[in-house]
Amino acid sequence: MKRCLIAVIMLCGLLAQASAGDYILHIYGNANMDGTIDMKDIEYLQEIIAGSVNASPLADANFDGKVDENDISQVEMIINDSQENITILDGNGKPVTVRLPVERAIVEHLDNSEMMMILKRTDKVAGVDLAMSKSEKEFPDLVKKTGVSGFSPATDPDYEQALSLSPDLLLTFSNKTAEKEEKMPEVPVVFAGLYYPNLINPENSSFTDAVHKLGYIMQAREQAEEYIDWHISKIDEIKSYTENLAEEKRPKVLIATLPKEGDNSIFTYAKIDTLSQMVTLAGGRSIAEDLPAYLESSYRIEVDPEWVIKSDPDYMIFITIVLTPPIGYDSDDISGISQALLSFKSRPEYANLTAVKNNQVYIINGNLRNDASKGLIGAAYLARIFHSDNVDLDPEDLHQEYLQRFLGLDYDLDEHGVFIYPPLINGPGKLEGVPDSFYQSYANDSEARAQ
C-alpha cells in the first residue's frame, strides 16, 4: 500500500513536469526525466546518492522503495538490454513490473497486435483474442496463434485457457485491468496506453509513450524508434497542408457511426477519440465542437438528428465495420458499402443537407480508426476529401508504405481491400480506397458518381 501511495505521488510529479511540453519516458530508471534511459541517468543517480539533487519520481530503477547503487546497476543493464525485469508506469499511471525476456505474450485487440508486428515480435505471441480471426489478410501470422475467448471485447474471459498458455505478459486493450490482475496474479497485465493516439500532438501522447515502453518491454527499441519517427513525420506532413488554414477554409464535418437501416440514432465523437482528431488533422471542423460533451472523456456522443440538420455539415463521414458483404482487408466487394451509402442518402429527412446535395457523404472502414496507425492514414484520406486542390499527398501510398514497411505484409492495395466509398479520384482514372477491378465500372457508372 505504501509503495502504491508513493507511486501516485510520483505520478503527480510526472504530470506536472510533462505539462511543460517535454516528453518523459515513463519507465523507472529514467532518473533525469527525459525521453530515454542512458548514461545521463547514471550521472543523475550518482548526484542523488551524493545528496546534491533530490530524487526524481522515476529514479528508483529497481522499484524497491529506495535510490542507491543498485539502481545504477539496473540502469546499466537497461542501457545494455540485459535487465531481468523492468518497471513502467502503464497507461493508467500505475507501476507494473515485467519479467524479461518476454517469450509468451497474450495480446488483445488490433492495436496491440499491430504493435507486435511493428516491433517484429509476433514470434513472442502465444495467444490472441478472437478479433484476430476476423482478418487473415491483415494478421496472417497472428491468426494462427491460439485464440483466447472472451478477452476483447471483454465479455467473459476464459482465464483458465489464458493461464494454460503460461504467459509472461498480458497486453490488454482495456484500461480496466483490476479483474485481470486478480484472476491472473502471476502475470503482468499491461495497459500500455495505445488507445489514446493524439493525432494533434503525437510527441507527448500516451500512444507514443506506449510505443516507447513496449520497445523496452519487448526488447525492440530500434523498431519502436523507427516507427515513432515515421508516424510523427507523416502527421507533420499532413499538418503542413492543414494547420494554418483560415477558419473559413475548414469545412464543417459530421463524423459519426453509420446508422443501421431503420435506425434514426446518430452517434458522433468526442475530442479524445481518434475520429474527431482525424477530422481536425485533415483540416476540417467537427460540428460537435460546440457540444459540452465534446470535451468530456466519453468517446461517443448521441445527438438528435434535428441537431445534425440544423448544423448542416459540408461533409458527412460515417464509419462502420459491420456490412454485408464485408469491407476492409479481406474484401474486394464494394456492393455492401455502396448500397449502405445509397440507403442513407435516400433518407428524406437529410435530402436538403449541403453534404447530401453536393455528394459529400462518405463511408470509411473501421480499420481506419481502430488499428495502431490507421488514424493517421484515415486523416490522410480525409485531407484529400476536404482539400483535394491543396493537399499533395497520396493516402493510398501512405497506407501501402505502412502495410509493407511496418507490418511486413505482401498486400497490394491496388488489387485488394475496400476502405472508403465513394473512392477518391487521384489523377486520370486512378481511384483510391477500392481495388482496381472496380475502376472502369465506377468511372462509367453515372449513378455511382451521383451516390
N, C-alpha and C positions, 0 to 999 in steps of 0.2 A: 504493500500500500504506500509506504514511504517513497519507494522508487517511482511509482506512478505519479505521486504528487510532485516529485522533483521534475519528472518529465513534462508535466503540464506547465510548471513554472518556466521550464526551458523553452517550451513551445511558444509561450507568450513573448519571451525574449527574441525568439527567431522571427516571429511575425512582426515585431517592432522593427527589427533590422531589415527584413525583407521589404517593408514599405518604402525604404529608401530607394528601391529600384534595382539594387544589385542582386543577382541570382545567388542563392545559397543552396549548396548541395546538402540535402537532409540525411546525412549519414554520420554516425558517431565516429569521431576521428578527424572530422573537418574542423579542427581547433580554431583556425583563423577565420572561419565562417565565410569562405569564398565559394567558388563554383567547382572545386576539385579537392582531392586529397593528394598532397605532395610534400616535398621537403620543407616547405614553408610551415606546414602544420607541425612538423617535428620541432622546428625552431620556436614556434609559438608555445608548444607544450613545455619546452625547456624553460621559457620565460615564466610560464605559470608555476612550474615546480620551484623555480628560483624565487618566486614571490614578487616578481617585478610587474606582472599583469594579473588581472583577475581571470579565473577560469571561465571560459565561454560555454554556452549551452551544449555544444557538441564535442567538447574536449575529452569527455570520458569515453575514449575509443573502445575499450573492452567492456563498457557498461557495467562496472562493478561498484559504482557509487563513489569513487574517488579518482582523482587525477594524480598519476605517479609514473614511474619509469615503465611500468607495464603497458601504459597507454602508448608510450613511444614505440615499444616493441610491436604493438598491434598496428600502429600506423605504418611502420616499416614493412610489415607483412602485407598490409593493404596495398601499399605502393608496389610491392613486388608480386602482388596477386598470389600470395601463398598463405593467406589468412585461413584459419579453420572455421571462423564464423564472422558474421558482420551484423551490426545493429543499425537499422534505419528508423526514421520517422515515417510511418506509412501515410497514405493519402488522407487519413483521419487525424494525423498528428500524433499517433500513438507509436511508442517504440516496439519494434518487432525484431527479434534476433533470428537469423537464418544460419543453419549449419552449412558449411561448404566442403566440397563442391556439391552443387545440386545435380543429382543424377536422375531423379524421378519426380517430375512435377505433374500435378494435376492443374489443368488450365481451363478457366471458364471464359466463355463467350469469345466474340470475334476480335476485339481489340487486343486482348492478351494473347490470343492465338496468332494474330498477325505479328505481334511483337516477338514471339518465339521464332517466326520466320525471318523477321528483320535482323534479329540477333544471331541467326544461323544456329539455333539451338533446338530445333524440332526433335533431334535425337534424344534430348533430355526430357521429353514429354512422355509420361506414362499413361495419362488418361485425359480425356477432353469431355466437355459437356455435349449434349446432343445437338447443339446449334451447328457444330461442325458437319454433321451428317447431311445438312441441307445444301452444301456446296462442295461437291467433289472437285470441280474445276478450280475453285479458289483455294481449297485446302487439300491438295492431292495426297500429302503425306499424313496430315493430322486426321483425316477421315479414317485412316487405318488403325489409329490408336483406340484403346479401349474406351467405349462410351460410358460415362458415369451419369446415371439418370438423376434427374431432379435438381441439378445444381444451377443451371441457368437456362431459362428463367427458374428461379428458386421456388419450386412447387413442393416437393417432398424429397429432399436429398437422400440418396442411398449411402449413408455414411459407412455402413458395413462394406459395401462394394468399394468405396473410395479407399478405406483403410487397407483393404486386401491388396491394393496396388503398392503398398509400402512406400508412400510418397515422402519425399524430403521437403515438399513445398506445395501449398495450395495457392495459386494465383486467382483471387476471387474478383468477379466483376462488380459485385455489390459492395457498397461501403458499410453494410450491416454485417459485421463479422462475428458478433458475440456467440451466436448459436454454433457456428462452425468451429470456433475456438473451443467451445465447451465439448462438442462431440468429437473433435479431433485434437485432443490436448497435447499430443506429442508432435504435431505437425504445425510449422509456422504458417499462419494464414495471412497473406499479404494482399491488402487492397492498395495497389501502387499509386492510384490516382489518375490513371489514363482516361477516366470518364470525363475529365474536365480539360479539354484541349486548349481553350482560349486562343482562337484564331486571330485575335486583335493584338494581343501582347504575349506571343508564344514564349519569349525568352524566360519569363518568370512564372510560367504557368505550371499548374500541378501536373499537366501532361508531360511537359518537357522534363520536369524534375523526376517523374516516374520513369521515363526512359533512361535517364542518367542512373537512377538507383537500380533498375533492372540490369543495366550494363554491368554494374558491380556485382549484383547478386548472381547473375548467370555467367560471370567472368567473360564478358563480351564487350568490354568498354570501347574498343576501336569501332566495332559495328554500331554501337549506340551513338557515338560521337559523329560518325559519318552520316547516319540518318538524321540526327538533330540538325546538323549543319544544312543538309539538303532541305529539310522540312521548313526551317526558318527562312532560308534563302528564297524558296518558292513563295512563301507568304509575302515576303518583302517585294518580290517581283509583282505580285498582284496588287499590293499596296501602291506600287509606283504608278499604277494606272488609275487607282480609285481614291486614295486617301485625301487628295487635295481637290476633289470635285466640289464645286459650289453646291449648296444645299438644293437649289432648284434643278440641278442636274442629277440628283439622286431620286430615282423613281420610287413611288410608294408600292410596297410589296406585301401581299399576304403570303406568309409561309405557313402551311397547315397540313395536317393529316388528311389524306384523301378520304372523303366521307363515303361510306358504303351506299350501295343502291337503296333508295328509300329512306336514308338516314339524313336528317337535317342538321345534325350536330356538326359544329366547326370547332376544331381544336388548333389554336396557334401556339407559339412557343415563346418562353421567357428568354431574357438576355443571356442567361447562363447556358442555354442549350446551343449545341453545335449549329443547328439550323439557322437560328437568329444571327449567330456570328458569321455564318456563310453569307447571309444577305448583306450584312454590314461590310465585310471584307470585299464583297463583289461590287460595292458602290451603290447599294440600294438602301432603303429606309423601311424597316418593318412598320406596318401600320399599328402594331401592338405597342410601340414605344411609349405612347401616352397612357397606357393602362397601368394602374397601380401594381398589378400582379407581374408586370414585365420585369421589374427589378427584384422580385422575390426569388427564392431559391427553387421553388417548384418549376419543373421544366415545361409543363404543358398547361395551357390556359383555355378553358372552354369559353367561347364567345357566341353572342347572338348573331344569327345570320343577318338580322336587320342592321347590326353594327357594321358588318362587312359591306353591306350595300351602301350604307351612309358614308363609309370611309372611301369607297370607290377606288380600289387599288389599280395602279397601272399594270401590275403583273400579279398573277396568282400562281404560286408554286406549290404543288401538292406532292407529298412524299408517301410512298407505300412500299410494302414488301409483299403483301398477300394479293396476288392477282391470278386469274386463270385465263390463259396459260401464264405460268410464272415469268418473272423478269429477273435480270441480274446476270451473273457469270455463267449460269448453267442453262441459259435460254437464248435462242436466236429468233424467237417468235414475237412479233410486235402486235399481234392481233388483240391480245388481252389489254395492253396498255393503251392502244389506240381506241378500243371500244370504251374503256373506262373514261378516257378524256371526252369522247363524244357524248357519253351518258351525262357527265357533269355539265358540259356546255349546253345540253338540251334542257336543263332545268329553267323554267320560265322566270323564276324569281331573280336569276342572275343575268338575264338576257341583255339588260341595258348597262351593265358594268363596262367601264372603259377597257379592262383587260379582256373581257369576252368579246366585245365588238372589234377590238384590234388584234384578235387571235394571239394574245399574250398569256395564255394559260398553259402551263407545263406540268407534267408528272415526272418525278425523278424517283429512281430506285432507292430503297432504304439503305443499300450499301454505301451510298454517298453521304451518310450520316453516321452509321453505326460502327464502322471499322476504323482501325487506328489512324490512318491518314486520309480517309475519304472526305472529311470535312474540307480539307484543303482542296482536294480535287473537285468536290461539289461546288466550292466557291469559284473555281476557275470556270466551270460550266456556266454558273450564274453570271459571272462577269461578262462572258461572251454574249449572254442573252440580253443583259441590261445595257451594255456599252459596246456593241459589236463594231462600231466605227472607230473606236478609240483603243480597244484592248487588243494588242498584237501578241496574243498568247493562245496556243493551241491546247485546249484542255485534254483532248484525246492523247496528244503526245505526252503530256504530263502524266496522265493516267497510265499510259503504256510504260513509261520510264519507271514509275513506281512498281508496277507489277513485275517487270523484268529485273530491275536493279536491286530492289529491296526484298521482294517476295520470292524472287527466283523462279517465276512462273513462265513457262513456254505457252503464252496465251496471246493471241493476236486479236486486238480489238476491232480490226477491220473485218474480221471473219466471224467474231462471236460476241455475244453479250448485248443486253438491252438495258440501258441506264437512264435514258431521257427521251421524252416524247412531247411534242414533235422534235425530231432531230435537228441539230444545229447545222446550218449551211456554212461550210468553210471553203470558199473558192468554188469554181465551176464544178457542180455535180458532186462535191465532196460533202458527205453528211457525217456528223459525229453523234455518237450515242446509240446507234443501231448498226447491225452488221451490213457488210457490202451487199448481201443478197437482196436487200430491200431498197438499194439506191434508186434503181430505174423505176420500180413501181411507185416509189414515193414521188420521184421527180415528175412522173407523167400523170399522177393522180391529183386532179384539181380539188377533189373532195378532201383528200388527205391534207392538202395545203390549207384548206379552209377550216380544218379542225383546230 
